[in-house]
């Protein structure tokens, strides 16, 4: 069947809903959305609006690009959170 971008976004939508429902029941969770081929799909989609530190070199205090943002972008409480270095 191949890669279907709509399937990926359905999963993201489901993750947002699940995290929101669990949070409202005082059962917090954090969900990371990662594609084996493309990487962090939320960062790819938001690339034009991300803060500069995401692409800055690690030696300059940045994350070192999308690969360096692994474990920095999470869905929690029905919202996307980006944790700075």
C-alpha positions, 0 to 999 in steps of 0.5 A, a space after each residue: 500500500 505504500 506511505 499514505 500521508 493521510 494515515 500519518 495525520 490521522 495518527 497525529 489527530 488520534 494522538 492529540 485526542 487521546 492525550 487530551 482525554 487522558 489529561 482531562 482524567 488526570 492521567 497525563 501522557 506524552 506521545 512522540 510522533 516519529 516516522 521511520 522514513 521521514 523523521 519527526 513529522 510534526 517538526 517537518 510540518 512546522 519547519 517554517 515556524 520553528 525557533 532558530 535553535 532547532 536548526 542551530 549547530 549544537 556548538 552554538 547552543 542549538 539542537 543540531 537540526 531535526 535529528 537533534 530534536 529527538 525527544 524534544 517534541 511531544 504531544 501532551 494534554 492535546 497540545 504540541 510541546 517543543 522542549 528547548 535545549 
